[in-house]
Amino acid sequence: MTPPKRKSTQVPKLLDRDSSLVAFNARVLSWAFRSDVPLLERLRFLCIVSSNLDEFFEVRMAPHLSDYLGESKSKPGEVFSYESITERIQSLVSAQYSLYNDDLIPRLKKQNVHLIGHSQRTTSQRKWIANYFQKEVQPLVIPISLDPSHPFPQVASKTLNFVVRLTGSDAFGRSNEIAIVKVPRSLPRFIAIPGAKGRKALNFVSISSLIRSHLVDLFPGRTVTEFSQFRVTRHSDVAVDEEEVKNLRTALRQSLQHRSYGRPTRLEVSSGCSDFLCNTLRQEFNLPEGSLYRVPGPVNLVRMTQLIDALPSPQLFFPKFVPGLAKQLKVGESLIEKLQSGDVLLHHPFEAFDTVLDLLREAVADPKVLAIKQTVYRAGAHSELIALLKEAVRRGKEVTVVVEIKARFDEQTNIHYSELLEDVGAQVVYGVVGLKTHAKLMLITRRESTGLKRYAHLSTGNYNPATAKIYTDWGFMTASEAITADVEQIFVHLASQHKLPKMNKLLMAPFMLQDAIVNQIEQLDRDASRGKKTRIVCKMNALTDVRIARALLSAAKSGVEVDLIVRGACILPAFESQGTGRIRVRSVIGRFLEHTRVFYFESQGIDQLWLSSADFMSRNMIRRIELAWPIEDANLKARILEEGLGLYLRDTENAWVLQPDGQYQQIKVTEDPQTTGASKRITFDAHKALMQQYGANTAIKAKA
């Protein structure tokens, strides 16, 4: 008899972060391929991948490029090689455009939605487009012919441009053959063409196709022999030496002026662009061959969202989901009175985010409320939260707002908000020098018969009503004296930078959060070594912190069962030890963007459950102000364990499982052993289950 194969106890190497990020985008792209997803939602997922890749090139690619060009020296194996990463991204982009051209666009045509190319236009359509070009486009476009007095113009990151090759002479008899046409961002990317009466077809022309058809009109007396649309992506992470500047807001505003003109990291051109024009552009932007992306379609698929939003076709979208009232609340109930009897838990987007604003509205209107303190990271455009805080100031309340003006790509919006709040008299601070304030907090102080009473809201996500409709997050409201006292001390710390006192309940980065997590893992490591049954279940957006990853590997080797639900990048490989320990990692990509952070630790029946604003990332642990808070109420804890962890561990429709080699495999649906004859697939979708449980609209409940 052959003895059972022993499982290896050799601890595997950690995985590469950027390789994992590319793999994550491949999982997102899989939704664009799904035939069971409405057509325009498939197109939206295609756009999401393009947006994610834009950010990758803006934030992550520059070090790889510098390493490849010999401008920096990295230790062998320390980073994912430039050649490997470009090869994988090129393959991902190729899959995007194949899907776009061969599947999505033909399906749009079947739905009477047409993107009309030049060769497909009728005489009347060409006449209408020519008139539009002359009146709306040409007055805004100035072609630049290149010569010693007209050097290559500054091309901003991610803008649409054309490169043109000309023959003939200019007005001065010179044969300068290269010209650049910059397409103004103010122009719409898709223009509706009036249709014939009685026809239901929706016809559109893209701005790139429209300009392409009329390039010759921009160069009278010259012949256009070659041309291509192009887009360059630049490194766009803003860096400010906070130790040297006197006013962070002013310094950041000045740095933002240069963001769009950072180092080039990617060049996109039309698939038919000639080698001559490609080489001209690559030489101008100092980019290697691998950074060139030839695409058979628009160079900026992200802008397809404008077309998606313009289409009045509800049947091509997900059925509208209306979140229900919070499970613990009644219509018209005072939130402050409710919190006096116990904590309130909110699960977004399944329960309405408006409850959070209701708490702030109630506080603003309540004359007994004396002070409101609030953090702002990404509040979104036209924020009602900012309007409510301004109103609170006008009503004589003390308002303190910690605005994170370094929130990536939201800097300008947050600078604007800080100025609006300061103008009405709010106390605005920007947190701690060198750290981003990523914690999400609201604190309300009220005078009651027994004295001052505090009420707090803590969240895993932002105070943004728009993203709260598509991001999954946990919100927690409490009047706990221990927790609200901690929240008060954190606001004092952020404003005064005094030493933080010992916390009652909360864990705060960068001072204690990483240590507390590692200590908890190490305790379970020791418990497992003594034969205790131990388990860790955590859910987060990313796991890239090496210290935490190594602690988890060690714990698994000792016998701890580790289940991780990690949406994006994960450097921790799947692993099984000789004993009972193992690491299983799954990524759930569904209709909503997974954003919750839940940390659960159990040893021999004794457990701890934490919600947090932080991922298991080094930047969250040591370079940000982050928070984790315990859930101690048995009912709320049971609810989070089921809705926030259990459902996702059972998901068979949207889950991908990480393999020991770092590759992800979509979960295989099992067959129902109770079914005779034709087998029945056992399927489960966590998002559909939660929508069915909480949704206010019965249509969703019926379809879920």
DOLO-956652 format. One record per residue (C-alpha): x, y, z. Coordinates in Angstrom, 3 decimals, decimal comma. Last residue first. Layout:
BEGIN
        c1        c2        c3
         X         Y         Z
...
This chain:
BEGIN
        c1        c2        c3
   -31,929    37,625    -7,026
   -34,575    38,278    -9,670
   -37,534    38,425    -7,280
   -35,688    40,423    -4,655
   -34,447    42,851    -7,284
   -37,976    43,466    -8,484
   -39,150    43,821    -4,872
   -37,242    47,065    -4,387
   -36,098    47,910    -0,847
   -33,141    45,554    -1,025
   -31,893    44,059     2,236
   -32,111    40,269     2,054
   -32,384    39,917    -1,703
   -29,525    42,347    -2,223
   -27,460    40,427     0,326
   -28,075    37,102    -1,421
   -27,398    38,634    -4,810
   -24,085    40,008    -3,565
   -23,007    36,695    -2,060
   -23,779    34,680    -5,220
   -24,305    30,956    -4,672
   -24,445    28,090    -7,108
   -25,000    24,360    -6,718
   -25,207    23,026   -10,249
   -27,825    20,333   -10,827
   -26,925    17,027   -12,368
   -29,290    15,504   -14,922
   -30,471    12,171   -13,545
   -30,627    12,220    -9,794
   -29,908    15,292    -7,700
   -28,819    14,677    -4,111
   -25,106    14,878    -5,011
   -25,535    18,493    -6,189
   -22,626    19,207    -8,512
   -19,807    21,522    -7,554
   -19,093    24,896    -9,121
   -15,436    25,324    -9,989
   -13,880    28,455    -8,546
   -12,077    30,692   -10,993
    -8,387    29,960   -10,839
    -5,816    32,511    -9,751
    -2,065    32,121   -10,352
     0,506    32,749    -7,614
     2,216    29,366    -7,912
     0,542    28,091    -4,718
    -2,915    28,770    -6,252
    -5,205    31,670    -5,406
    -8,922    30,951    -5,668
   -11,305    33,127    -7,688
   -14,840    33,815    -6,531
   -17,722    35,419    -8,428
   -20,335    32,703    -8,868
   -19,393    30,155    -6,203
   -19,646    32,343    -3,114
   -19,464    30,298     0,105
   -16,447    32,091     1,607
   -18,087    35,360     0,626
   -21,294    34,543     2,482
   -19,352    33,605     5,611
   -17,174    36,710     5,789
   -19,096    39,986     5,819
   -22,670    38,716     5,955
   -22,169    35,765     8,319
   -19,299    36,891    10,534
   -20,619    40,451    10,390
   -24,065    39,378    11,633
   -22,652    37,193    14,377
   -20,562    40,117    15,631
   -23,574    42,413    15,596
   -25,572    39,912    17,645
   -22,766    39,244    20,125
   -21,987    42,919    20,765
   -18,189    43,156    20,949
   -17,208    44,567    17,574
   -13,693    45,890    18,001
   -12,262    48,970    16,271
    -9,479    49,376    13,758
    -8,145    52,765    12,755
    -5,785    54,307    10,254
    -3,550    57,385    10,164
    -1,194    56,538     7,363
     2,444    55,775     6,604
     3,203    52,796     8,864
     0,307    50,331     8,718
    -1,654    51,620     5,763
     1,468    52,146     3,638
     2,709    48,707     4,610
    -0,486    47,061     3,389
    -2,824    44,749     5,294
    -5,748    47,029     4,491
    -6,857    49,765     6,842
   -10,201    51,456     7,584
   -10,938    48,693    10,043
   -13,527    46,360    11,534
   -12,359    43,967    14,225
   -13,599    40,636    15,567
   -12,036    38,747    18,470
   -12,600    35,124    19,399
   -12,321    32,587    22,217
   -13,602    29,190    21,043
   -10,259    27,410    21,146
    -8,462    30,289    19,425
   -10,264    32,611    17,029
    -9,149    35,746    15,165
   -11,368    37,737    12,800
   -10,326    40,826    10,813
   -12,861    42,618     8,577
   -11,981    45,302     6,021
   -14,801    46,088     3,617
   -14,150    47,459     0,118
   -15,478    44,873    -2,345
   -16,640    46,722    -5,457
   -20,214    45,768    -6,267
   -21,416    43,523    -9,104
   -18,870    40,912    -8,166
   -15,168    40,166    -7,958
   -14,443    37,928    -4,976
   -10,786    37,045    -4,468
    -9,887    33,911    -2,537
    -6,902    33,008    -0,437
    -6,516    29,754     1,481
    -3,658    29,381     3,925
    -3,156    26,100     5,753
    -2,721    24,556     9,152
    -3,845    21,042    10,032
    -0,366    19,621    10,256
     2,061    19,013     7,454
     1,418    22,550     6,239
    -0,705    23,823     3,354
    -0,050    27,122     1,555
    -1,707    29,573    -0,811
     0,658    32,448    -1,486
     0,767    35,791     0,373
     1,705    38,728    -1,848
    -1,925    39,682    -2,471
    -3,061    42,458    -4,802
    -6,809    42,886    -5,250
    -9,997    41,618    -3,590
    -8,481    39,674    -0,716
   -10,714    37,214     1,132
    -8,344    35,344     3,421
    -8,885    32,057     5,234
    -6,126    30,948     7,600
    -6,294    27,686     9,574
    -3,527    27,808    12,174
    -1,377    24,668    12,357
     2,177    25,810    13,081
     2,960    26,253     9,373
    -0,161    28,382     9,072
     1,079    30,641    11,860
     4,469    31,054    10,201
     2,865    31,980     6,907
     0,569    34,469     8,652
     3,516    36,115    10,430
     5,367    36,327     7,112
     2,422    38,096     5,484
     2,045    40,514     8,404
     5,702    41,578     8,166
     5,655    41,725     4,358
     2,664    44,072     4,114
     1,162    43,548     0,644
    -2,339    42,266     1,376
    -5,010    44,149    -0,576
    -8,702    45,056    -0,482
    -9,540    43,314     2,791
   -11,249    40,312     4,382
    -9,758    38,298     7,216
   -10,474    34,863     8,696
    -7,968    33,456    11,182
    -8,474    30,103    12,928
    -7,134    28,152    15,846
    -7,821    24,739    17,384
    -5,332    24,366    20,226
    -2,526    21,832    19,946
     0,191    23,737    21,756
     1,751    24,827    18,450
    -1,672    26,146    17,476
    -1,735    28,363    20,562
     1,731    29,718    19,761
     0,737    30,677    16,204
    -2,543    32,051    17,568
    -0,488    34,373    19,760
     1,722    35,238    16,773
    -1,311    36,271    14,731
    -2,569    38,494    17,564
     0,875    40,019    18,021
     1,102    40,704    14,282
    -2,273    42,463    14,315
    -1,463    44,479    17,442
     1,980    45,464    16,147
     0,500    46,652    12,850
    -2,186    48,708    14,588
    -0,097    50,274    17,351
     1,501    53,578    16,454
     1,061    54,015    12,693
    -1,781    53,260    12,833
    -4,452    53,257    15,519
    -6,138    50,476    17,449
    -9,304    51,485    19,258
   -10,632    50,160    22,560
    -9,453    52,147    25,558
    -6,509    53,873    23,916
    -3,404    54,900    25,828
    -2,734    58,583    25,252
    -1,593    59,948    21,859
     1,278    62,376    22,190
     0,223    65,850    21,147
    -0,049    66,489    17,407
    -2,495    69,332    18,186
    -5,108    68,772    15,465
    -4,574    65,083    14,705
    -4,018    64,248    18,391
    -7,150    66,098    19,491
    -9,146    64,243    16,825
    -7,667    60,946    18,018
    -8,434    61,759    21,642
   -12,100    62,367    20,826
   -12,288    59,056    18,951
   -10,841    57,275    21,986
   -13,434    58,906    24,255
   -16,118    57,849    21,760
   -14,921    54,243    21,988
   -14,839    54,025    25,793
   -18,047    55,975    26,350
   -19,934    53,818    23,869
   -22,428    56,046    22,021
   -22,011    54,079    18,827
   -22,505    54,057    15,068
   -20,630    51,575    12,890
   -20,468    51,627     9,100
   -19,364    48,615     7,087
   -18,491    48,883     3,425
   -19,314    47,368     0,027
   -18,714    49,891    -2,744
   -21,312    50,600    -5,483
   -23,925    52,835    -3,858
   -21,508    54,099    -1,189
   -19,374    55,370    -4,089
   -21,946    58,061    -4,823
   -22,849    58,911    -1,209
   -19,186    59,577    -0,305
   -18,177    59,649     3,348
   -15,496    57,056     2,656
   -15,204    53,426     3,638
   -14,396    51,108     6,579
   -16,470    53,371     8,775
   -16,686    54,907    12,234
   -19,624    56,995    13,485
   -19,520    58,491    16,933
   -21,822    59,886    19,620
   -20,587    61,838    22,646
   -22,438    62,975    25,759
   -21,757    66,137    27,772
   -23,552    66,311    31,120
   -26,207    64,142    32,770
   -29,103    66,245    31,494
   -27,630    66,287    27,983
   -25,225    68,513    26,087
   -24,180    66,902    22,808
   -20,817    66,144    21,225
   -20,878    64,522    17,771
   -17,849    62,644    16,415
   -17,421    61,473    12,820
   -14,577    59,258    11,709
   -13,087    57,620     8,628
    -9,376    56,902     9,054
    -7,217    57,604     5,983
    -5,330    60,574     7,382
    -2,202    60,521     5,243
     1,090    60,745     7,098
     4,239    62,824     6,543
     3,041    65,805     8,566
     0,018    64,864    10,681
    -3,564    65,799     9,888
    -4,586    68,541     7,499
    -6,509    70,837     9,806
    -9,677    72,868     9,280
   -11,460    74,735    12,064
   -14,746    75,870    10,540
   -15,306    79,608    10,131
   -17,388    80,012     6,985
   -14,386    80,598     4,700
   -12,451    77,792     6,373
   -15,051    75,274     5,255
   -15,038    76,434     1,645
   -11,224    76,522     1,630
   -10,954    72,968     2,933
   -13,477    71,793     0,361
   -11,494    73,295    -2,515
    -8,273    71,711    -1,259
   -10,206    68,439    -1,064
   -11,342    68,671    -4,679
    -7,828    69,504    -5,892
    -6,256    66,635    -3,977
    -8,730    63,983    -5,101
    -6,320    62,204    -7,467
    -4,478    60,636    -4,504
    -5,783    61,826    -1,131
    -3,093    64,390    -0,228
    -5,601    67,035     0,904
    -6,757    64,834     3,764
    -9,218    67,160     5,444
    -9,553    66,943     9,238
   -12,657    68,981    10,016
   -13,464    70,698    13,306
   -16,874    72,299    13,754
   -17,914    74,129    16,908
   -21,626    74,802    16,496
   -23,033    78,277    15,976
   -25,773    77,536    13,462
   -23,630    78,899    10,625
   -20,931    76,404    11,558
   -23,432    73,530    11,389
   -24,563    74,792     7,983
   -21,004    74,541     6,704
   -20,797    70,979     8,019
   -24,064    70,145     6,274
   -22,813    71,543     2,956
   -19,598    69,527     3,280
   -21,620    66,356     3,886
   -23,858    67,181     0,940
   -20,806    66,828    -1,287
   -20,914    68,438    -4,720
   -18,096    66,182    -5,954
   -17,024    63,211    -3,880
   -16,266    62,967    -0,153
   -12,917    61,235    -0,545
   -10,802    61,707     2,601
   -12,776    63,959     4,966
   -12,575    63,455     8,730
   -15,250    64,991    10,970
   -15,697    66,664    14,337
   -19,035    68,138    15,371
   -19,582    70,302    18,448
   -22,368    71,712    20,600
   -25,335    69,487    19,839
   -28,208    70,541    22,117
   -29,619    72,814    19,398
   -30,233    69,723    17,206
   -30,475    70,666    13,526
   -26,822    69,968    12,701
   -26,829    66,763    14,762
   -29,949    65,465    13,043
   -28,480    66,207     9,617
   -25,262    64,444    10,634
   -27,143    61,345    11,743
   -29,278    61,484     8,607
   -26,107    61,696     6,532
   -25,070    58,334     7,922
   -28,559    56,939     7,334
   -28,305    58,117     3,719
   -25,833    55,289     3,238
   -28,812    52,999     2,717
   -28,427    49,351     3,652
   -27,303    46,975     0,901
   -24,633    49,427    -0,233
   -23,478    49,364     2,513
   -23,838    47,310     5,680
   -24,711    49,534     8,642
   -24,333    48,542    12,315
   -26,025    50,450    15,131
   -24,809    50,347    18,744
   -27,172    50,391    21,711
   -29,892    52,138    23,722
   -28,573    55,706    23,583
   -27,739    55,056    19,953
   -31,438    54,926    19,091
   -32,067    58,292    20,742
   -29,306    59,854    18,645
   -30,635    58,143    15,534
   -34,104    59,576    16,019
   -36,602    57,241    14,337
   -38,462    58,517    11,308
   -38,632    55,095     9,658
   -37,421    52,386    12,019
   -33,855    51,249    12,474
   -31,902    48,054    13,170
   -31,963    46,681     9,621
   -30,908    49,985     8,081
   -33,473    51,153     5,564
   -33,277    49,325     2,265
   -30,972    49,870    -0,658
   -32,605    50,402    -4,054
   -31,001    48,286    -6,773
   -31,722    49,171   -10,378
   -31,782    46,130   -12,621
   -28,275    45,826   -14,074
   -28,005    47,719   -17,335
   -28,911    46,949   -20,954
   -32,652    46,822   -20,226
   -32,431    50,386   -18,904
   -31,540    51,725   -22,373
   -31,469    55,525   -22,384
   -27,809    55,680   -23,514
   -25,787    58,742   -22,561
   -24,181    57,193   -19,455
   -22,714    54,340   -21,479
   -21,418    56,746   -24,130
   -19,647    58,870   -21,535
   -18,329    55,659   -19,926
   -16,574    54,999   -23,226
   -14,059    57,614   -22,031
   -12,241    54,870   -20,132
   -11,492    53,176   -23,464
    -8,841    55,783   -24,162
    -6,833    54,935   -27,257
   -10,044    54,321   -29,196
    -9,831    51,205   -31,369
    -7,348    48,683   -32,691
    -4,639    49,435   -30,101
    -0,868    49,587   -30,598
     0,699    49,893   -27,141
     4,277    51,180   -26,954
     5,976    50,828   -23,551
     7,687    47,616   -24,621
     9,525    49,422   -27,421
    11,354    51,678   -24,997
    10,186    55,206   -24,111
    12,057    58,478   -24,343
     8,912    60,553   -24,927
    10,178    62,214   -28,100
    11,973    59,079   -29,247
     8,854    57,008   -28,710
     6,800    59,548   -30,670
     9,079    59,625   -33,702
     9,522    55,853   -33,529
     5,777    55,337   -33,666
     5,433    57,848   -36,513
     8,057    56,067   -38,616
     6,839    52,602   -37,654
     3,450    53,520   -39,078
     0,337    53,691   -36,885
    -2,156    51,060   -37,980
    -2,888    49,786   -34,462
    -3,655    53,329   -33,325
    -1,277    54,657   -30,688
    -0,786    54,298   -26,935
     2,437    55,410   -25,241
     3,209    54,431   -21,628
     5,449    55,612   -18,777
     6,091    59,283   -19,583
     7,703    61,226   -16,673
     5,478    63,879   -15,198
     3,543    66,487   -17,152
    -0,005    66,055   -15,878
     1,123    66,392   -12,269
     2,860    69,751   -12,841
     0,056    72,071   -11,710
    -0,639    69,649    -8,865
     2,719    70,536    -7,344
     1,690    74,184    -6,914
    -1,554    73,193    -5,165
     0,414    70,839    -2,938
     2,755    73,607    -1,851
    -0,131    75,976    -1,085
    -2,028    73,325     0,892
     1,092    72,213     2,767
     1,956    75,716     3,996
     5,458    76,096     5,462
     7,149    73,505     3,276
    10,375    71,720     4,197
     9,183    68,801     6,318
     6,272    68,159     3,982
     8,551    67,499     1,025
     5,784    67,177    -1,551
     5,401    64,292    -3,992
     2,454    63,977    -6,379
     2,060    60,573    -8,033
     1,409    61,263   -11,694
     3,888    59,225   -13,714
     2,765    59,894   -17,250
     0,420    58,266   -19,739
     0,780    59,246   -23,400
    -2,112    59,141   -25,837
    -2,026    58,816   -29,593
    -4,258    59,150   -32,633
    -2,471    58,311   -35,827
    -1,564    59,983   -39,074
     0,115    59,381   -42,399
     0,178    61,046   -45,813
    -1,669    64,297   -45,073
    -1,137    66,582   -48,037
    -0,568    70,287   -47,491
    -2,247    73,385   -49,014
    -4,743    73,637   -46,179
    -3,644    71,682   -43,092
    -6,533    71,632   -40,577
    -9,089    70,691   -43,228
    -6,995    67,617   -44,063
    -7,560    66,367   -40,519
   -11,306    66,262   -41,166
   -12,150    62,559   -41,022
    -9,644    62,011   -38,205
   -11,326    64,793   -36,250
   -14,696    63,007   -36,341
   -13,192    59,600   -35,652
   -11,345    60,925   -32,605
   -14,446    62,784   -31,384
   -16,427    59,558   -31,526
   -19,537    59,477   -33,673
   -22,882    58,333   -32,377
   -26,070    56,908   -33,859
   -29,051    55,736   -31,830
   -31,428    53,739   -34,028
   -35,145    54,170   -33,379
   -36,087    55,296   -36,877
   -39,267    57,251   -37,559
   -37,480    60,408   -38,596
   -33,890    59,870   -39,660
   -31,314    60,122   -36,939
   -29,514    63,128   -35,464
   -25,892    62,218   -34,726
   -25,040    61,948   -31,024
   -21,511    63,084   -30,215
   -19,054    60,994   -28,224
   -15,830    62,235   -26,608
   -17,343    65,604   -25,714
   -14,952    68,519   -26,297
   -13,624    70,312   -23,210
   -10,604    68,020   -23,109
    -9,253    69,826   -26,168
    -7,777    67,530   -28,853
    -4,101    68,326   -29,430
    -2,994    68,129   -33,057
     0,714    67,538   -33,624
     2,532    68,097   -36,899
     5,449    66,356   -38,574
     6,667    67,049   -42,131
     8,502    70,361   -42,012
     8,884    71,017   -45,732
     9,628    74,739   -45,654
     8,414    77,173   -48,327
     7,384    79,862   -45,872
     3,639    79,195   -46,115
     4,264    75,493   -45,536
     5,574    73,105   -48,138
     4,325    69,794   -49,493
     4,099    66,485   -47,663
     2,694    65,899   -44,218
     2,921    63,377   -41,377
     0,370    63,782   -38,575
     0,404    62,932   -34,869
    -2,997    63,190   -33,249
    -3,817    63,818   -29,600
    -6,176    62,618   -26,855
    -5,074    63,450   -23,317
    -3,977    60,791   -20,813
    -1,061    62,818   -19,415
    -0,589    66,289   -20,855
     1,324    66,838   -24,092
     3,773    69,730   -23,962
     4,358    70,713   -27,561
     7,143    69,287   -29,749
     9,234    72,271   -30,738
     7,913    75,186   -32,815
    10,889    77,482   -33,381
    13,160    74,631   -34,442
    10,366    73,028   -36,508
     7,213    71,056   -35,709
     3,852    71,965   -37,205
     1,322    72,668   -34,464
    -2,374    72,215   -35,244
    -4,663    74,631   -33,368
    -8,026    73,176   -32,378
   -10,817    75,077   -30,606
   -12,268    76,865   -33,688
   -12,129    73,530   -35,577
   -14,361    71,673   -33,142
   -17,787    73,253   -32,691
   -18,648    75,162   -35,891
   -16,495    73,547   -38,595
   -16,565    70,084   -37,073
   -20,317    70,184   -36,497
   -20,887    71,226   -40,122
   -18,692    68,413   -41,367
   -20,535    65,980   -39,106
   -23,939    67,048   -40,473
   -22,734    66,744   -44,062
   -21,210    63,358   -43,412
   -24,466    62,195   -41,821
   -26,493    63,428   -44,794
   -24,247    61,585   -47,244
   -24,470    58,387   -45,229
   -21,702    57,365   -42,929
   -20,245    53,855   -42,846
   -16,818    54,717   -44,334
   -16,228    57,435   -41,729
   -17,134    55,259   -38,741
   -20,558    55,389   -37,103
   -20,689    54,082   -33,550
   -24,132    52,502   -33,625
   -26,669    51,625   -30,936
   -29,594    49,770   -32,483
   -29,449    46,961   -29,878
   -28,007    44,629   -32,514
   -25,399    47,313   -33,125
   -24,485    47,242   -29,446
   -23,934    43,487   -29,743
   -21,529    44,064   -32,652
   -19,635    46,626   -30,508
   -19,399    44,274   -27,523
   -18,283    41,089   -29,286
   -15,554    41,300   -31,887
   -14,365    44,890   -31,474
   -14,546    45,353   -27,692
   -13,691    41,752   -26,837
   -10,665    41,838   -29,087
    -9,799    45,253   -27,652
    -9,767    44,031   -24,064
    -7,948    40,781   -24,841
    -5,145    42,742   -26,506
    -4,956    45,009   -23,459
    -4,514    41,995   -21,172
    -1,814    40,503   -23,415
     0,047    43,830   -23,492
    -0,288    43,971   -19,706
     1,267    40,514   -19,335
     4,162    41,273   -21,675
     4,699    44,653   -20,041
     4,977    43,005   -16,618
     7,385    40,324   -17,738
     9,690    42,687   -19,606
     9,760    45,204   -16,745
    10,741    42,492   -14,295
     8,712    41,974   -11,117
    10,757    43,536    -8,370
    13,185    42,227    -5,762
    14,147    39,186    -7,808
    17,623    40,514    -8,457
    18,298    43,563    -6,248
    17,254    46,809    -7,845
    19,621    49,260    -9,460
    18,251    52,502   -10,791
    18,593    54,364   -14,091
    19,449    51,172   -15,943
    16,660    51,594   -18,475
    14,854    48,523   -17,132
    15,141    49,722   -13,521
    13,826    53,156   -14,434
    10,897    51,549   -16,258
    10,045    49,306   -13,330
    10,241    52,290   -10,951
     7,937    54,353   -13,240
     5,264    51,633   -13,583
     3,432    51,794   -10,229
     1,693    55,173    -9,927
     0,580    56,604   -13,272
     1,002    53,360   -15,202
    -1,030    51,458   -12,602
    -3,567    54,283   -12,462
    -4,180    54,031   -16,197
    -4,396    50,248   -15,871
    -7,183    50,614   -13,311
    -9,058    53,023   -15,580
    -8,717    50,610   -18,493
    -9,993    47,750   -16,328
   -12,939    49,878   -15,241
   -13,745    50,659   -18,881
   -14,089    46,957   -19,732
   -16,246    46,585   -16,625
   -18,446    49,375   -18,008
   -18,759    47,574   -21,353
   -19,970    44,482   -19,544
   -22,415    46,681   -17,622
   -23,616    48,051   -20,952
   -24,357    44,527   -22,189
   -26,119    43,121   -19,150
   -24,104    40,318   -17,439
   -25,074    36,691   -18,146
   -22,798    36,636   -21,217
   -19,735    37,181   -19,041
   -16,734    38,512   -20,980
   -16,787    41,973   -19,364
   -16,900    40,240   -15,987
   -13,650    38,436   -16,824
   -12,001    41,838   -17,135
   -12,150    42,247   -13,360
   -10,279    38,967   -12,953
    -7,641    40,071   -15,462
    -7,355    43,303   -13,504
    -6,537    41,321   -10,364
    -3,840    39,396   -12,221
    -2,164    42,692   -13,119
    -2,235    43,693    -9,448
    -0,766    40,322    -8,425
     2,175    40,836   -10,767
     2,599    44,232    -9,169
     2,745    42,778    -5,651
     5,130    39,905    -6,313
     4,464    36,744    -4,322
     6,044    35,732    -1,027
     8,248    32,696    -1,087
     6,912    29,360     0,066
     7,406    27,938     3,593
     8,627    24,375     3,351
     6,287    22,242     5,401
     5,427    20,074     2,424
     2,396    17,847     2,656
     3,093    14,164     3,058
     1,787    11,833     0,370
    -0,138     8,991     1,914
     1,770     5,687     2,058
     1,380     3,400    -0,975
     0,000     0,000     0,000
